[in-house]
Amino acid sequence: MREVVDGPLVEIAPRLSRFLADGWPHRALVIFTRECTGRPRKVAGDQDIVDRITLAELDELKSEVEPGGAYAGAAVLTGTRLWVWAIRDPSDTLLVLFPRDQRGIPRPPELMAAFGLVATSIRQQVAQASPDYLAESRAASSARTRAIAELTASHEAVLAALLLTLRSPGLDDARARATATATASDALIALRSEQATDRALSEEAPAAAFERLRRELGPLLHHRHITADYSAPPLDGRPIPGEVAHGARAVTQSVVLAFAAQPQLDRLRIAWGCAAGALVIEIRDNAAGRLDSSSVRRGLEGRVRTLSAEVDVEVVADWGSRVTVRLPLDPPAAPPDLPGLAILNRREREVLSLVAAGMRNKAIATELGVAESTVKFHVAGLLKKLEVSSRGEAAAIGMQAGLIRRSGAVDAFRAR
């Protein structure tokens, strides 16, 4: 189980699938969690199954399984009825296995216990909002947004043309026209509903995101006898992408902890606001201006860099301190000449950065502490995703994106 939970979050489904393969033979596996923005579905196995499952279908299946419960039977997934094993963790994370034969779940308590560890690991990684998680989520959100926009535009154009044709007075078969019109109308409604479901999974209302922060900070501040004055964002503010909401809560908690380290601090003001396409966090105190600004910046560095945020720290002796963080709601636009970069996972980006630095597979394997065959696998994967045929082309993309990783091993390699 340690091998399952230890590693990039985006690859946890294949690791879990390998772990369960002997005890619970299956063709495909899906983890469905609202905790993860960008990729609420984590999948492994038969692509004909996992690529066709919709979020609405997973939501419907989850509603049929009690929290902490299990289900074995037929369910509508991929648009048809398939036999599944489903486990719903008390954390509301759903596991769906597509078994190789129609039977009950072998040893349900063991499967539920194993998945409980996975669900807990996912929840903790999301709550910590590590830079790696934020980068993965932001890249996935960007790619998903583009895909949804293109798919929606394409389907709406086709269905609108169909409606226009069927409503033409030149068609005399009224019944056929009425039936086809209703079908096309239903298809449009379903398409827009799917888009709404995706948005619900990948965005948070500003006020709801802030209220969750208040609940998380309450015990921390109460324990330290600190009174907090909260200023919530407007109720009608623009929805916040999930990775920004998670990052904002983690950033706020990190700054609050830094403030709380000051002696004799008894009051804080914590405010979120929205301005010009950004979420603005402001935290100030009434202490004696003893905030360690360098420590605050170090604590925020990874998340701030990943989310392209701006930080301003003001410390005035005998007066107080203020920290302002500005988090853009939209990811930076990917350069048009860098195809596929947004869908690389964390390890692939890491390998690409070393390829861009001029390192060969053996040196990369030494640098990352993995087998050379593993490096070859990752290089092949990133070449496919970047739609290039050579390491040189991949290195050029990495250099354009500023993904050149420098380390002692790189410098030694270049010196040779």
N, C-alpha and C positions, 0 to 999 in steps of 0.2 A: 504493500500500500504506500510505503514511502516513495517508491519509484513512480507511483501514479500521481501523487500530489506534489512531487518535487519537479519543477520544470515550468516552461512557459504555459500560461493558462490557456492559450489558444489551442494547445495540443493535448489537453487533458483527456478529451474523449478518446482518441486513439490509444492512449496509455491505459485508460480504464478498460477499453474493449479487449486489449491484449490480456489484462489481468483476469477478466471474466470469461475468457474464451473456453477454458476447459470445464469449469463448473457450470456455466450457463451458456452453452453454444448458441451463437446468434449470427445472423447475416448482416445486421446493421445496429447501430446504437445512436441514440440522441439524448443529450442533456439539454433541458429547457429551463432557463433561469431568467427571471426578471432582474436579477442583480447585475448581470453583465450587459452593458450597453454595447451597441455595435454588433455583437455576436450573441444574441440570446439563445441561439441554437448552436450547440457544439456537437459535431457529428463525426461518425466513423463508420466504415463499412461500405456496403453496396450503394454506389452512387445513384443508381436508378431509384432507390428508395429515398435516401437522405436529401437528394437535390429537389425532390418533388413535394416534400412535406411543408405545409404552410403553418405560420404562427397561429392562425385561427383554429386549425385542426388540433394543434398541441394544446391550445387553451381549452378547447372543448373536452379533450381527453382528460386534462388535469382536473376539470370540474367534476368528472365522474369518479375521481379517486380521492378518498378522504386523506387529509394530512396525516402522515405516519402510516398510511395504508398501502396495500398492494392490489394489483388487478391483473388477471390473466384472461384473455378473451379477444374477441374481435373488436376493432375500432376503425373508424373512418380516417385513414391517413393516406396521403398521395392520391386522394380522390376516390379511393376504393376501400373495401373492408379487408383489413389484414389482421392476422393473429399477433398479438403483442403481449409482452410482460411490462407492466408499468409500476414504478415505485414513486410515491410522492413523499419526499422528506418533510418533516415538520417545518423546515425553513422555507417550504413552498417551491423547492427545486424538484423538477420532474425528471426521472430516468425512464426511457423507453427502449426496450430491447425487442428486436424482431427475431424470434427463435426459429430454429431450423425445422421444428415440427410443432404441431398443435397439442400442447399439454400444459399442465399447471407449472407454476414457478418452482424449480427445485430449491429447497432450503431457503424459504423467504427471509427468515431472520438474519441469515448470514449476508444475503444480498443487500438487505436494508441497512445492516451495520456498515458494510463496505461503502455503500453509496452515501451514508451519513457522513463518513470522513471526507469524501469528495465534496459534498455539498458544503460542509463546514470550511474546507480549504478555499473553495470558491468565494464564499461569503467574506472570509478574512482577507483574501487578496484584494477583493473589491473595496472593502472598508479601509484598508491601508492606502489604497490609491497609489500604488507604487508607480514610478515613471514608466516601467515596462508595461504595466497594465494600461496606463493612460495612453501610451503611444499606440498599443494594439487597438484599443477601443476607438481612439480618434481616427486611426487609419480605416478601421472597419466602418465607422459612421460615415466617413467621407465617401468611401466606395459604395456603401449601401444607398446613400442619398442620391448619388448619381444614377445608380441602377434603377432605383424606384422612379425617379423623375423620367428617365428614358422609357421605362416600361409603361408608366402611366400615360405618357404622351402618345406612345405607339398604340396602346389599346384604345384610348379615347378617340383617336383619329379613325381607327378602323370601325369601332362601334358606332361612332357618330355618322360615318358614311353609310353604314348599314341601315341605321334608322332613317336617314334622309332618303335612301333608295326605297325602303319599304313603305314610307309615307307618301310616295309619289302617287299622284292621282291617276297615273297611267296604268297602275296595277289594279286589276278588277277582282282578284281573289281576296276578298275582305277578310275572310277567316284566317287564311294563311298569313296575310299581312299582320293581322292583330296578334297572332301567336308568335310570329317572329319578332314583332316589336316588343312584346312582353319579355321574350327571352333576352333580347339585346339590352333592354332596360335593366333586367335583373343582373346581367353580366356587368354593366356599368356600376351598379350599386355594390356588387360584390368586390369589384376592383377597388373602389374608393374605400370600402370597409377594410380591406386588407391593408391599404395604405394607412388608415387611421389606427389599426391595431399595431402596425410597426412603429408608428410615432409614439403610441402609448407606452411601448416597451423601451423606447430609446430616448425619451425626453421626460423631464420632470417640470411641473409647474413651479415657478420661483418660490411662491409662498409655501408650497408643500415641502420643497427641498430645504427651505430655511427652518420650517417647523421640525423636520427630522434632525437638523443640526441642534436645535434647542434641546430636544430630548436627549441627544448624545452628550451635550455639554453639561446638562443639569447636575448629574452626580459628581462630575469632576469639580465644578465650581463650588458646590455645596460642601464637599469634603474640605476644600481650602478656605471656606468661609468668605467667598468672594461673591458680591452681588453683581449681577449682570443686567444692564439695560439693553434690550434688544430692539433693533429697528429693522423690520421685515421689508422685503422688496414689495412692489405694488402687486396687487392681486391679478391685474390684467397685463402683467409683464410678459414678454416673449418667453416661450418655453425654453428651458435650459437643456442642451444636450447632456445625456447621462454622464459621460466622462467628465464634463465640466462640473456638473453637480457633485460628483464623487470627489473630484479634485478640490473643489471649493470647500467642501466640508473638511477634507484632510488638511488643507492649507490653514483654514480657520482654527482648527484644533491645535495645529503645530504652533501657530502664533500665540494662541491663548496660553498654551503651556509655557512659552517663553515669557510672557507677561507675568504669569503666576509665580515664576521663579524669583521675582523681585520681592524683597522684604517689605512688609507692611502694606501690601496691595490689598485693597478691600472693595474696589469697584472697577468695572470694565464696561465700555460701551461697544457693542458688536452690531455692525450694520452691514446689510447687503443692499445693493441698489443696481439698477440697470441703466446703462448710458451708452449710446452710440455703438450698439452691437457688442457690448461687453458686460460681464458681471463684475461689479466693483465691490470689493470687500474692504471695510474700514474698521479697524479695532484701535481704541484709544483708552488711556487710563488716566488716573489722577495721582499717580505715584510721583516719586522725586526724580524722574528722568534717569533711571538706572538700567534701562533695558539694554541688553547686550545685542546691538544691531548686527554685528558680524555673525553671531550665533543664529539669529533669526534668518539671515540671508542663506547661511549654510544649510539650515533645516529645510528651506523652501527650494533650494537650487534645482534639484532633479525635477520636481513637479512643475516648477515655473518654466524651466527650459522646454519641457515636453509640451506644455500647453501654450507656449509663446506668450507668457504672461509678463507683466511689468510689476515691479515691486518698488515701493518708496517707503523708507524708514526714517522717521523724524524723532530725535531724542533731544529734549531741551532740559538741561539740568535745573532742578528745583521747580519744574513745571509739570512735565509729563512726557509721554511718548505716544506716537501714532504710527501704525503700519497700514499702508494702503496697497492692495493687490488688484490689478486689473486683468481679468481673464477673458480673452476673446471668445465669443460664443461660436464662431465659425472657424474651422481649421484653415490654415493658410492654403491658398490655391496651389495645387500641384503643378509644376511646370508641364506644359503640354508635350514636351519632348521626352518625358520620363514615364513611359507606360508601365503599369504594373507595380510601381514602387510602393503604392499605398497598401497593397495586399500581401507584401512580404511579412512573415512573422518575425518575432524578435530574434531568433537564432539566425534566420536568413539575412536580416539586416546586419547582424554582427559579422557574419561571414563575408557579406558584400563589402563591409567597411575594410576588412583585411585584404580582400581581393583588390580593392581600389588602392590600398597601400602598397601593392606590388608583391604580396606574399603568395607563395605556392601552397598546395594542399598540405604538404608535410609540415611546413612551418605554421600554418593555420591550426592544424591539429595539435601541435605542441603548445601554441598560444592559448587555445581554448580548453586543453586538457581532454581531448576526445580522440577517437580513432580516426585514422586518415580516411577510412571508408565512410565514416559519418560525414566528414567534410565533403567528400565527393557527392554524397547524397544531397546535402544542402546546396552545393553549387549547382547540381543538375536542376533542383527545384527552383532556385532563383533565376536561372537562365530561362526556364520555361515561363515563369511568371512575368519576367521582364520582356519576354518575346524577343530574345536575342540568341545568337548561335555561338558566341565565343566569350571567353573570359575578358578579352580586351573591351568588347562592347559593354559588358556588365560593369567593368572597372570605370569606364567613361561615365556611365550613368551614376555610379556611386560617387565619383568625384564631383559631378555637376550638382548632386544633392548634398554635398558636404559631409558624406558619410565615411571619411577617411579616418580610421582608428589609428592612433599613435600609441606605442608602448615601447618598453625596453626591447622586447623581441623584434618589433618592427624596425627599430633603429639599428639593432645588431644585424638584422638581415640586410638592411640597406648598406651598412658598412662593409659587409662581405662582398 
